[in-house]
Amino acid sequence: MVNNGLSEVGVREFAASLSGNESLRNLQLRANSLGDVGLKSLSTALRDSRCKLQRLDVHGNGLSSGCVDDLSCLLGAGVSLVELDVSGNGLGDSGTIALSIALQSPDCKLQALHLADNNLSDVCAPELSAVLSSNKSLLAIDLSGNRLGDVGIQYLCTALQKPDCGIQNLGLASNGLTDFATEILTSSLSGKASLRSLDLQGNVFSDRSVSGIQGLIEACPHLEEIRLKGNRFTKDGKNRLDLMNESGAGLRVEVQHHPPRA
């Protein structure tokens, strides 16, 4: 059902067909036009006790902060959802702050949350940090394409550095992060045994961050990949980071150099 022109009107009939569906596990509805009204119909159907849906993708559906109550209902007791993708919508800070209440509930069993490209800033970062601190089932969070900045990362790292935070996949691409954020990430994530994947593409890290990133890589024993393309490394900085691919530990470092402007 990806990019099928499904609107809030059409989703009512579609949602009715989902009620009581015991076999559906993965529902892909990205790039449609559900809107908040359509999501309400969908949420009502998916809360049927017979529904065992595990993964819901409503990426790019014109959702706003007005849909958060219905999203929150999908994270509560009796709902089997373990992965939610609401990237490419317009939840904003207010919607994310409201959603964080449900994400912190002991009833929430979500393992993967995608909030990329939702116009988030550092305003919602304290609540996201609280989610990372309290939700023990959450293993992956993608916050790429937002505006968290160095200040937002400071808040997140308060939670990420805690031993009982089990995040494995962390997406922070295109968030306006600078070399200052490298220091914060390095001190907070070094030695984090759970971390497997770190996406830092499209930020503004320069060669000043290379040593810190190398130290971070060396200090994360189970890190499998770190994505660094689209930053501001010179050819020398890129070469130094490329050397980490030769560590022999199965690590993949993706990096490119940023040619100087003519």
PyRosetta script that sets phi, psi and omega in degrees:
from pyrosetta import init, pose_from_sequence

init()
pose = pose_from_sequence("MVNNGLSEVGVREFAASLSGNESLRNLQLRANSLGDVGLKSLSTALRDSRCKLQRLDVHGNGLSSGCVDDLSCLLGAGVSLVELDVSGNGLGDSGTIALSIALQSPDCKLQALHLADNNLSDVCAPELSAVLSSNKSLLAIDLSGNRLGDVGIQYLCTALQKPDCGIQNLGLASNGLTDFATEILTSSLSGKASLRSLDLQGNVFSDRSVSGIQGLIEACPHLEEIRLKGNRFTKDGKNRLDLMNESGAGLRVEVQHHPPRA")
pose.set_psi(1, 22.0)
pose.set_omega(1, 179.3)
pose.set_phi(2, -76.3)
pose.set_psi(2, 130.6)
pose.set_omega(2, 176.4)
pose.set_phi(3, 50.1)
pose.set_psi(3, 54.0)
pose.set_omega(3, -178.7)
pose.set_phi(4, -110.0)
pose.set_psi(4, 10.9)
pose.set_omega(4, 180.0)
pose.set_phi(5, 69.5)
pose.set_psi(5, 21.0)
pose.set_omega(5, -179.2)
pose.set_phi(6, -70.6)
pose.set_psi(6, 123.1)
pose.set_omega(6, -177.4)
pose.set_phi(7, -108.8)
pose.set_psi(7, 179.9)
pose.set_omega(7, -179.7)
pose.set_phi(8, -64.2)
pose.set_psi(8, -24.9)
pose.set_omega(8, 178.1)
pose.set_phi(9, -76.0)
pose.set_psi(9, -49.3)
pose.set_omega(9, -178.7)
pose.set_phi(10, -66.4)
pose.set_psi(10, -28.6)
pose.set_omega(10, -176.2)
pose.set_phi(11, -70.1)
pose.set_psi(11, -20.5)
pose.set_omega(11, 179.0)
pose.set_phi(12, -62.6)
pose.set_psi(12, -47.4)
pose.set_omega(12, 178.3)
pose.set_phi(13, -67.2)
pose.set_psi(13, -40.5)
pose.set_omega(13, 179.1)
pose.set_phi(14, -62.2)
pose.set_psi(14, -43.8)
pose.set_omega(14, -178.8)
pose.set_phi(15, -63.0)
pose.set_psi(15, -37.7)
pose.set_omega(15, 179.5)
pose.set_phi(16, -60.2)
pose.set_psi(16, -33.5)
pose.set_omega(16, -179.6)
pose.set_phi(17, -74.0)
pose.set_psi(17, -16.5)
pose.set_omega(17, -179.0)
pose.set_phi(18, -84.8)
pose.set_psi(18, -26.2)
pose.set_omega(18, -178.2)
pose.set_phi(19, -58.3)
pose.set_psi(19, 125.0)
pose.set_omega(19, 178.5)
pose.set_phi(20, 83.9)
pose.set_psi(20, 2.1)
pose.set_omega(20, 179.5)
pose.set_phi(21, -75.8)
pose.set_psi(21, 109.9)
pose.set_omega(21, -175.0)
pose.set_phi(22, -91.0)
pose.set_psi(22, -8.7)
pose.set_omega(22, -175.4)
pose.set_phi(23, -101.2)
pose.set_psi(23, -19.9)
pose.set_omega(23, -176.7)
pose.set_phi(24, -70.6)
pose.set_psi(24, 126.6)
pose.set_omega(24, -179.7)
pose.set_phi(25, -116.9)
pose.set_psi(25, -28.5)
pose.set_omega(25, -173.9)
pose.set_phi(26, -133.2)
pose.set_psi(26, 120.5)
pose.set_omega(26, -178.3)
pose.set_phi(27, -121.0)
pose.set_psi(27, 113.1)
pose.set_omega(27, -178.2)
pose.set_phi(28, -104.9)
pose.set_psi(28, 110.1)
pose.set_omega(28, -179.4)
pose.set_phi(29, -124.7)
pose.set_psi(29, 24.0)
pose.set_omega(29, -176.1)
pose.set_phi(30, -66.1)
pose.set_psi(30, 153.3)
pose.set_omega(30, 176.2)
pose.set_phi(31, 60.5)
pose.set_psi(31, 41.4)
pose.set_omega(31, 170.2)
pose.set_phi(32, -114.4)
pose.set_psi(32, -159.1)
pose.set_omega(32, -177.7)
pose.set_phi(33, -133.3)
pose.set_psi(33, 49.7)
pose.set_omega(33, -177.1)
pose.set_phi(34, -61.8)
pose.set_psi(34, -45.5)
pose.set_omega(34, -174.5)
pose.set_phi(35, 66.3)
pose.set_psi(35, 177.3)
pose.set_omega(35, -178.3)
pose.set_phi(36, -64.4)
pose.set_psi(36, -37.2)
pose.set_omega(36, -178.8)
pose.set_phi(37, -66.2)
pose.set_psi(37, -43.5)
pose.set_omega(37, 179.2)
pose.set_phi(38, -64.6)
pose.set_psi(38, -37.7)
pose.set_omega(38, 179.0)
pose.set_phi(39, -65.6)
pose.set_psi(39, -34.4)
pose.set_omega(39, 178.0)
pose.set_phi(40, -60.2)
pose.set_psi(40, -45.3)
pose.set_omega(40, 178.6)
pose.set_phi(41, -62.1)
pose.set_psi(41, -42.3)
pose.set_omega(41, -179.3)
pose.set_phi(42, -65.0)
pose.set_psi(42, -43.5)
pose.set_omega(42, -178.7)
pose.set_phi(43, -61.7)
pose.set_psi(43, -41.5)
pose.set_omega(43, 179.4)
pose.set_phi(44, -60.0)
pose.set_psi(44, -44.0)
pose.set_omega(44, -179.4)
pose.set_phi(45, -67.4)
pose.set_psi(45, -40.4)
pose.set_omega(45, -175.2)
pose.set_phi(46, -74.7)
pose.set_psi(46, -14.2)
pose.set_omega(46, 177.9)
pose.set_phi(47, -86.4)
pose.set_psi(47, -0.2)
pose.set_omega(47, 174.4)
pose.set_phi(48, -58.4)
pose.set_psi(48, 132.7)
pose.set_omega(48, -174.4)
pose.set_phi(49, -61.0)
pose.set_psi(49, -20.6)
pose.set_omega(49, 179.6)
pose.set_phi(50, -84.4)
pose.set_psi(50, -13.0)
pose.set_omega(50, -178.3)
pose.set_phi(51, -78.9)
pose.set_psi(51, 129.9)
pose.set_omega(51, -177.5)
pose.set_phi(52, -118.6)
pose.set_psi(52, 30.7)
pose.set_omega(52, -178.5)
pose.set_phi(53, -58.6)
pose.set_psi(53, 136.7)
pose.set_omega(53, -179.8)
pose.set_phi(54, -110.8)
pose.set_psi(54, -31.5)
pose.set_omega(54, -176.0)
pose.set_phi(55, -131.9)
pose.set_psi(55, 126.9)
pose.set_omega(55, 179.8)
pose.set_phi(56, -125.8)
pose.set_psi(56, 126.0)
pose.set_omega(56, 179.8)
pose.set_phi(57, -120.2)
pose.set_psi(57, 108.0)
pose.set_omega(57, 176.4)
pose.set_phi(58, -120.2)
pose.set_psi(58, 36.5)
pose.set_omega(58, 177.1)
pose.set_phi(59, -57.9)
pose.set_psi(59, 130.8)
pose.set_omega(59, 173.6)
pose.set_phi(60, 64.4)
pose.set_psi(60, 57.1)
pose.set_omega(60, -178.5)
pose.set_phi(61, -125.3)
pose.set_psi(61, 18.7)
pose.set_omega(61, 177.7)
pose.set_phi(62, 66.7)
pose.set_psi(62, 31.9)
pose.set_omega(62, 179.5)
pose.set_phi(63, -82.7)
pose.set_psi(63, 149.2)
pose.set_omega(63, 178.8)
pose.set_phi(64, -127.1)
pose.set_psi(64, -174.7)
pose.set_omega(64, 177.9)
pose.set_phi(65, -62.6)
pose.set_psi(65, -17.3)
pose.set_omega(65, -179.9)
pose.set_phi(66, -69.3)
pose.set_psi(66, -11.7)
pose.set_omega(66, -178.7)
pose.set_phi(67, -96.5)
pose.set_psi(67, -0.5)
pose.set_omega(67, -170.2)
pose.set_phi(68, -63.1)
pose.set_psi(68, -37.4)
pose.set_omega(68, 178.4)
pose.set_phi(69, -59.0)
pose.set_psi(69, -40.6)
pose.set_omega(69, -179.7)
pose.set_phi(70, -72.9)
pose.set_psi(70, -35.6)
pose.set_omega(70, 173.8)
pose.set_phi(71, -64.6)
pose.set_psi(71, -41.4)
pose.set_omega(71, -178.6)
pose.set_phi(72, -61.4)
pose.set_psi(72, -35.7)
pose.set_omega(72, 179.2)
pose.set_phi(73, -63.4)
pose.set_psi(73, -25.1)
pose.set_omega(73, -179.7)
pose.set_phi(74, -81.5)
pose.set_psi(74, -4.4)
pose.set_omega(74, -177.9)
pose.set_phi(75, -107.7)
pose.set_psi(75, 1.1)
pose.set_omega(75, -174.2)
pose.set_phi(76, -91.9)
pose.set_psi(76, -168.3)
pose.set_omega(76, -178.1)
pose.set_phi(77, -60.7)
pose.set_psi(77, 141.8)
pose.set_omega(77, 175.8)
pose.set_phi(78, 84.1)
pose.set_psi(78, -1.6)
pose.set_omega(78, 179.0)
pose.set_phi(79, -108.4)
pose.set_psi(79, 135.8)
pose.set_omega(79, -171.7)
pose.set_phi(80, -94.8)
pose.set_psi(80, 8.3)
pose.set_omega(80, -174.6)
pose.set_phi(81, -62.8)
pose.set_psi(81, 129.3)
pose.set_omega(81, 177.3)
pose.set_phi(82, -118.7)
pose.set_psi(82, -12.8)
pose.set_omega(82, 178.1)
pose.set_phi(83, -141.3)
pose.set_psi(83, 130.3)
pose.set_omega(83, -179.4)
pose.set_phi(84, -132.0)
pose.set_psi(84, 124.7)
pose.set_omega(84, 178.0)
pose.set_phi(85, -116.0)
pose.set_psi(85, 107.9)
pose.set_omega(85, 176.6)
pose.set_phi(86, -118.5)
pose.set_psi(86, 26.6)
pose.set_omega(86, 178.6)
pose.set_phi(87, -63.1)
pose.set_psi(87, 159.5)
pose.set_omega(87, 174.8)
pose.set_phi(88, 67.6)
pose.set_psi(88, 26.3)
pose.set_omega(88, 176.6)
pose.set_phi(89, -118.1)
pose.set_psi(89, -160.0)
pose.set_omega(89, -176.7)
pose.set_phi(90, -130.0)
pose.set_psi(90, 46.4)
pose.set_omega(90, -179.8)
pose.set_phi(91, -62.4)
pose.set_psi(91, -37.0)
pose.set_omega(91, 179.5)
pose.set_phi(92, 66.2)
pose.set_psi(92, -178.6)
pose.set_omega(92, -179.8)
pose.set_phi(93, -63.4)
pose.set_psi(93, -44.6)
pose.set_omega(93, -175.8)
pose.set_phi(94, -63.5)
pose.set_psi(94, -42.1)
pose.set_omega(94, 179.4)
pose.set_phi(95, -67.1)
pose.set_psi(95, -39.5)
pose.set_omega(95, -179.2)
pose.set_phi(96, -69.3)
pose.set_psi(96, -38.1)
pose.set_omega(96, 177.1)
pose.set_phi(97, -62.0)
pose.set_psi(97, -43.1)
pose.set_omega(97, 179.5)
pose.set_phi(98, -67.2)
pose.set_psi(98, -41.1)
pose.set_omega(98, 179.8)
pose.set_phi(99, -65.1)
pose.set_psi(99, -30.4)
pose.set_omega(99, -178.5)
pose.set_phi(100, -61.4)
pose.set_psi(100, -27.3)
pose.set_omega(100, 178.2)
pose.set_phi(101, -61.8)
pose.set_psi(101, -46.8)
pose.set_omega(101, 178.8)
pose.set_phi(102, -67.3)
pose.set_psi(102, -36.7)
pose.set_omega(102, -178.6)
pose.set_phi(103, -66.8)
pose.set_psi(103, -22.1)
pose.set_omega(103, 179.4)
pose.set_phi(104, -90.4)
pose.set_psi(104, -6.1)
pose.set_omega(104, -178.9)
pose.set_phi(105, -69.2)
pose.set_psi(105, 141.6)
pose.set_omega(105, 176.2)
pose.set_phi(106, -60.1)
pose.set_psi(106, -21.1)
pose.set_omega(106, -179.8)
pose.set_phi(107, -77.6)
pose.set_psi(107, -15.3)
pose.set_omega(107, -177.8)
pose.set_phi(108, -78.1)
pose.set_psi(108, 121.7)
pose.set_omega(108, -178.6)
pose.set_phi(109, -112.0)
pose.set_psi(109, 17.8)
pose.set_omega(109, -177.2)
pose.set_phi(110, -61.6)
pose.set_psi(110, 135.2)
pose.set_omega(110, 179.5)
pose.set_phi(111, -106.5)
pose.set_psi(111, -25.9)
pose.set_omega(111, -178.5)
pose.set_phi(112, -138.8)
pose.set_psi(112, 129.3)
pose.set_omega(112, -179.0)
pose.set_phi(113, -128.8)
pose.set_psi(113, 125.2)
pose.set_omega(113, 179.6)
pose.set_phi(114, -111.9)
pose.set_psi(114, 112.8)
pose.set_omega(114, -179.1)
pose.set_phi(115, -122.8)
pose.set_psi(115, 25.6)
pose.set_omega(115, -179.0)
pose.set_phi(116, -63.9)
pose.set_psi(116, 148.0)
pose.set_omega(116, 173.4)
pose.set_phi(117, 54.1)
pose.set_psi(117, 55.9)
pose.set_omega(117, 178.8)
pose.set_phi(118, -124.4)
pose.set_psi(118, 17.7)
pose.set_omega(118, 177.6)
pose.set_phi(119, 59.3)
pose.set_psi(119, 45.5)
pose.set_omega(119, 178.8)
pose.set_phi(120, -92.4)
pose.set_psi(120, 146.8)
pose.set_omega(120, 177.2)
pose.set_phi(121, -127.0)
pose.set_psi(121, -173.4)
pose.set_omega(121, 179.5)
pose.set_phi(122, -68.1)
pose.set_psi(122, -9.9)
pose.set_omega(122, 179.5)
pose.set_phi(123, -61.2)
pose.set_psi(123, -37.9)
pose.set_omega(123, -177.4)
pose.set_phi(124, -91.5)
pose.set_psi(124, -3.0)
pose.set_omega(124, -175.6)
pose.set_phi(125, -61.1)
pose.set_psi(125, -38.5)
pose.set_omega(125, 177.9)
pose.set_phi(126, -60.1)
pose.set_psi(126, -37.8)
pose.set_omega(126, 179.4)
pose.set_phi(127, -71.6)
pose.set_psi(127, -38.0)
pose.set_omega(127, 176.2)
pose.set_phi(128, -64.0)
pose.set_psi(128, -37.6)
pose.set_omega(128, 176.6)
pose.set_phi(129, -62.2)
pose.set_psi(129, -40.0)
pose.set_omega(129, 178.1)
pose.set_phi(130, -63.8)
pose.set_psi(130, -36.3)
pose.set_omega(130, 176.7)
pose.set_phi(131, -62.8)
pose.set_psi(131, -47.2)
pose.set_omega(131, -179.6)
pose.set_phi(132, -63.0)
pose.set_psi(132, -30.2)
pose.set_omega(132, -179.4)
pose.set_phi(133, -76.7)
pose.set_psi(133, -35.7)
pose.set_omega(133, -170.6)
pose.set_phi(134, -102.5)
pose.set_psi(134, -26.6)
pose.set_omega(134, -176.0)
pose.set_phi(135, -88.2)
pose.set_psi(135, 103.3)
pose.set_omega(135, -175.0)
pose.set_phi(136, -81.8)
pose.set_psi(136, -11.7)
pose.set_omega(136, 179.7)
pose.set_phi(137, -89.4)
pose.set_psi(137, -18.5)
pose.set_omega(137, -174.9)
pose.set_phi(138, -71.1)
pose.set_psi(138, 120.4)
pose.set_omega(138, -177.6)
pose.set_phi(139, -112.2)
pose.set_psi(139, -20.1)
pose.set_omega(139, -176.8)
pose.set_phi(140, -142.6)
pose.set_psi(140, 135.0)
pose.set_omega(140, 175.6)
pose.set_phi(141, -141.9)
pose.set_psi(141, 129.5)
pose.set_omega(141, 179.6)
pose.set_phi(142, -115.0)
pose.set_psi(142, 114.6)
pose.set_omega(142, -179.2)
pose.set_phi(143, -116.3)
pose.set_psi(143, 21.6)
pose.set_omega(143, -176.0)
pose.set_phi(144, -64.2)
pose.set_psi(144, 156.3)
pose.set_omega(144, 174.5)
pose.set_phi(145, 70.0)
pose.set_psi(145, 26.5)
pose.set_omega(145, 176.7)
pose.set_phi(146, -116.7)
pose.set_psi(146, -160.5)
pose.set_omega(146, -176.4)
pose.set_phi(147, -130.2)
pose.set_psi(147, 44.2)
pose.set_omega(147, -176.8)
pose.set_phi(148, -65.2)
pose.set_psi(148, -39.0)
pose.set_omega(148, 178.9)
pose.set_phi(149, 66.0)
pose.set_psi(149, 179.9)
pose.set_omega(149, -178.6)
pose.set_phi(150, -62.5)
pose.set_psi(150, -36.2)
pose.set_omega(150, -179.8)
pose.set_phi(151, -64.1)
pose.set_psi(151, -44.4)
pose.set_omega(151, 179.1)
pose.set_phi(152, -62.2)
pose.set_psi(152, -39.3)
pose.set_omega(152, 179.9)
pose.set_phi(153, -65.7)
pose.set_psi(153, -34.1)
pose.set_omega(153, 176.2)
pose.set_phi(154, -58.3)
pose.set_psi(154, -43.5)
pose.set_omega(154, 178.1)
pose.set_phi(155, -63.0)
pose.set_psi(155, -47.3)
pose.set_omega(155, -177.8)
pose.set_phi(156, -61.9)
pose.set_psi(156, -39.6)
pose.set_omega(156, -176.6)
pose.set_phi(157, -68.8)
pose.set_psi(157, -22.3)
pose.set_omega(157, 174.1)
pose.set_phi(158, -58.0)
pose.set_psi(158, -38.0)
pose.set_omega(158, 178.5)
pose.set_phi(159, -85.5)
pose.set_psi(159, -40.8)
pose.set_omega(159, -175.5)
pose.set_phi(160, -61.9)
pose.set_psi(160, -29.4)
pose.set_omega(160, -177.3)
pose.set_phi(161, -78.0)
pose.set_psi(161, -9.6)
pose.set_omega(161, -179.5)
pose.set_phi(162, -73.7)
pose.set_psi(162, 136.7)
pose.set_omega(162, -177.1)
pose.set_phi(163, -59.3)
pose.set_psi(163, -30.2)
pose.set_omega(163, -177.0)
pose.set_phi(164, -88.5)
pose.set_psi(164, 4.3)
pose.set_omega(164, 172.3)
pose.set_phi(165, -85.1)
pose.set_psi(165, 115.4)
pose.set_omega(165, -171.4)
pose.set_phi(166, -100.8)
pose.set_psi(166, 25.8)
pose.set_omega(166, -178.3)
pose.set_phi(167, -57.7)
pose.set_psi(167, 130.3)
pose.set_omega(167, 178.3)
pose.set_phi(168, -104.7)
pose.set_psi(168, -38.7)
pose.set_omega(168, -178.2)
pose.set_phi(169, -122.3)
pose.set_psi(169, 121.6)
pose.set_omega(169, -175.0)
pose.set_phi(170, -126.2)
pose.set_psi(170, 117.3)
pose.set_omega(170, -179.4)
pose.set_phi(171, -107.0)
pose.set_psi(171, 113.9)
pose.set_omega(171, -178.8)
pose.set_phi(172, -129.7)
pose.set_psi(172, 26.3)
pose.set_omega(172, -178.9)
pose.set_phi(173, -65.3)
pose.set_psi(173, 147.9)
pose.set_omega(173, 172.3)
pose.set_phi(174, 51.3)
pose.set_psi(174, 57.4)
pose.set_omega(174, 178.3)
pose.set_phi(175, -123.9)
pose.set_psi(175, 15.5)
pose.set_omega(175, 178.6)
pose.set_phi(176, 68.9)
pose.set_psi(176, 29.8)
pose.set_omega(176, -178.2)
pose.set_phi(177, -80.2)
pose.set_psi(177, 140.0)
pose.set_omega(177, -178.4)
pose.set_phi(178, -113.1)
pose.set_psi(178, -176.2)
pose.set_omega(178, 178.8)
pose.set_phi(179, -59.9)
pose.set_psi(179, -27.3)
pose.set_omega(179, 177.5)
pose.set_phi(180, -62.2)
pose.set_psi(180, -38.5)
pose.set_omega(180, 180.0)
pose.set_phi(181, -65.9)
pose.set_psi(181, -28.9)
pose.set_omega(181, 178.6)
pose.set_phi(182, -60.7)
pose.set_psi(182, -42.2)
pose.set_omega(182, 178.9)
pose.set_phi(183, -61.1)
pose.set_psi(183, -41.5)
pose.set_omega(183, -179.6)
pose.set_phi(184, -66.4)
pose.set_psi(184, -47.2)
pose.set_omega(184, -179.5)
pose.set_phi(185, -63.1)
pose.set_psi(185, -41.1)
pose.set_omega(185, -178.7)
pose.set_phi(186, -63.1)
pose.set_psi(186, -47.0)
pose.set_omega(186, -178.1)
pose.set_phi(187, -69.3)
pose.set_psi(187, -28.5)
pose.set_omega(187, -176.2)
pose.set_phi(188, -88.3)
pose.set_psi(188, -34.9)
pose.set_omega(188, -173.4)
pose.set_phi(189, -99.1)
pose.set_psi(189, -14.6)
pose.set_omega(189, -179.3)
pose.set_phi(190, -57.8)
pose.set_psi(190, 127.8)
pose.set_omega(190, 179.8)
pose.set_phi(191, 84.2)
pose.set_psi(191, 2.9)
pose.set_omega(191, -177.8)
pose.set_phi(192, -74.4)
pose.set_psi(192, 108.8)
pose.set_omega(192, -173.3)
pose.set_phi(193, -69.6)
pose.set_psi(193, -26.2)
pose.set_omega(193, -175.4)
pose.set_phi(194, -78.8)
pose.set_psi(194, -23.3)
pose.set_omega(194, -170.4)
pose.set_phi(195, -68.2)
pose.set_psi(195, 124.5)
pose.set_omega(195, 179.0)
pose.set_phi(196, -112.4)
pose.set_psi(196, -37.6)
pose.set_omega(196, -174.3)
pose.set_phi(197, -139.5)
pose.set_psi(197, 133.5)
pose.set_omega(197, -179.6)
pose.set_phi(198, -133.4)
pose.set_psi(198, 118.9)
pose.set_omega(198, -178.6)
pose.set_phi(199, -107.0)
pose.set_psi(199, 111.9)
pose.set_omega(199, -179.5)
pose.set_phi(200, -122.7)
pose.set_psi(200, 24.3)
pose.set_omega(200, -179.0)
pose.set_phi(201, -64.7)
pose.set_psi(201, 155.1)
pose.set_omega(201, 169.5)
pose.set_phi(202, 67.3)
pose.set_psi(202, 24.3)
pose.set_omega(202, 174.7)
pose.set_phi(203, -102.5)
pose.set_psi(203, -158.1)
pose.set_omega(203, -177.0)
pose.set_phi(204, -123.9)
pose.set_psi(204, 36.0)
pose.set_omega(204, 176.0)
pose.set_phi(205, -67.8)
pose.set_psi(205, 141.6)
pose.set_omega(205, 178.8)
pose.set_phi(206, -118.3)
pose.set_psi(206, -172.1)
pose.set_omega(206, 179.3)
pose.set_phi(207, -61.2)
pose.set_psi(207, -20.9)
pose.set_omega(207, 177.3)
pose.set_phi(208, -62.1)
pose.set_psi(208, -22.1)
pose.set_omega(208, -178.3)
pose.set_phi(209, -90.6)
pose.set_psi(209, -9.7)
pose.set_omega(209, -171.4)
pose.set_phi(210, -59.4)
pose.set_psi(210, -49.2)
pose.set_omega(210, -178.5)
pose.set_phi(211, -60.8)
pose.set_psi(211, -41.3)
pose.set_omega(211, 179.3)
pose.set_phi(212, -64.0)
pose.set_psi(212, -42.2)
pose.set_omega(212, 179.6)
pose.set_phi(213, -66.0)
pose.set_psi(213, -40.7)
pose.set_omega(213, 176.9)
pose.set_phi(214, -60.3)
pose.set_psi(214, -42.4)
pose.set_omega(214, 178.8)
pose.set_phi(215, -64.5)
pose.set_psi(215, -38.9)
pose.set_omega(215, 178.7)
pose.set_phi(216, -63.1)
pose.set_psi(216, -45.7)
pose.set_omega(216, 179.7)
pose.set_phi(217, -59.7)
pose.set_psi(217, -45.6)
pose.set_omega(217, -177.8)
pose.set_phi(218, -66.9)
pose.set_psi(218, -27.5)
pose.set_omega(218, -174.9)
pose.set_phi(219, -92.3)
pose.set_psi(219, -4.7)
pose.set_omega(219, 178.3)
pose.set_phi(220, -105.9)
pose.set_psi(220, 100.2)
pose.set_omega(220, -168.6)
pose.set_phi(221, -63.8)
pose.set_psi(221, -25.8)
pose.set_omega(221, -175.3)
pose.set_phi(222, -115.2)
pose.set_psi(222, 13.8)
pose.set_omega(222, 179.1)
pose.set_phi(223, -65.5)
pose.set_psi(223, 127.9)
pose.set_omega(223, -177.1)
pose.set_phi(224, -104.4)
pose.set_psi(224, -30.3)
pose.set_omega(224, 178.8)
pose.set_phi(225, -153.6)
pose.set_psi(225, 146.0)
pose.set_omega(225, 172.9)
pose.set_phi(226, -137.4)
pose.set_psi(226, 126.2)
pose.set_omega(226, -175.7)
pose.set_phi(227, -104.1)
pose.set_psi(227, 124.3)
pose.set_omega(227, -172.5)
pose.set_phi(228, -130.7)
pose.set_psi(228, 10.3)
pose.set_omega(228, -179.6)
pose.set_phi(229, -64.2)
pose.set_psi(229, 153.7)
pose.set_omega(229, 175.3)
pose.set_phi(230, 79.8)
pose.set_psi(230, 15.1)
pose.set_omega(230, 173.7)
pose.set_phi(231, -98.8)
pose.set_psi(231, -160.4)
pose.set_omega(231, -172.7)
pose.set_phi(232, -118.3)
pose.set_psi(232, 41.7)
pose.set_omega(232, 178.3)
pose.set_phi(233, -78.5)
pose.set_psi(233, 139.7)
pose.set_omega(233, 172.4)
pose.set_phi(234, -75.8)
pose.set_psi(234, 176.7)
pose.set_omega(234, 178.5)
pose.set_phi(235, -61.7)
pose.set_psi(235, -37.5)
pose.set_omega(235, 177.9)
pose.set_phi(236, -65.1)
pose.set_psi(236, -43.6)
pose.set_omega(236, 178.4)
pose.set_phi(237, -61.8)
pose.set_psi(237, -42.0)
pose.set_omega(237, 177.7)
pose.set_phi(238, -60.9)
pose.set_psi(238, -44.9)
pose.set_omega(238, -178.6)
pose.set_phi(239, -61.9)
pose.set_psi(239, -39.4)
pose.set_omega(239, 179.0)
pose.set_phi(240, -64.7)
pose.set_psi(240, -39.1)
pose.set_omega(240, 178.7)
pose.set_phi(241, -73.6)
pose.set_psi(241, -35.2)
pose.set_omega(241, 177.9)
pose.set_phi(242, -59.9)
pose.set_psi(242, -30.3)
pose.set_omega(242, 179.8)
pose.set_phi(243, -60.8)
pose.set_psi(243, -24.4)
pose.set_omega(243, -179.9)
pose.set_phi(244, -67.3)
pose.set_psi(244, -21.4)
pose.set_omega(244, 176.8)
pose.set_phi(245, -68.8)
pose.set_psi(245, -15.5)
pose.set_omega(245, -177.9)
pose.set_phi(246, -96.4)
pose.set_psi(246, 13.4)
pose.set_omega(246, -177.9)
pose.set_phi(247, -68.5)
pose.set_psi(247, -21.1)
pose.set_omega(247, 179.6)
pose.set_phi(248, 81.0)
pose.set_psi(248, 8.8)
pose.set_omega(248, -177.2)
pose.set_phi(249, -99.7)
pose.set_psi(249, 10.2)
pose.set_omega(249, 179.9)
pose.set_phi(250, 80.1)
pose.set_psi(250, 13.0)
pose.set_omega(250, -179.0)
pose.set_phi(251, -80.8)
pose.set_psi(251, 140.6)
pose.set_omega(251, 174.7)
pose.set_phi(252, -115.8)
pose.set_psi(252, 119.3)
pose.set_omega(252, 177.6)
pose.set_phi(253, -109.5)
pose.set_psi(253, 116.9)
pose.set_omega(253, 179.2)
pose.set_phi(254, -103.0)
pose.set_psi(254, 117.5)
pose.set_omega(254, -176.1)
pose.set_phi(255, -150.6)
pose.set_psi(255, 153.1)
pose.set_omega(255, 174.6)
pose.set_phi(256, -141.8)
pose.set_psi(256, 155.4)
pose.set_omega(256, 179.4)
pose.set_phi(257, -90.3)
pose.set_psi(257, 154.5)
pose.set_omega(257, -176.9)
pose.set_phi(258, -102.2)
pose.set_psi(258, 103.1)
pose.set_omega(258, -177.1)
pose.set_phi(259, -60.4)
pose.set_psi(259, 138.8)
pose.set_omega(259, 178.1)
pose.set_phi(260, -65.1)
pose.set_psi(260, 148.7)
pose.set_omega(260, 178.8)
pose.set_phi(261, -70.3)
pose.set_psi(261, 142.6)
pose.set_omega(261, -179.7)
pose.set_phi(262, -70.4)
pose.dump_pdb("model.pdb")
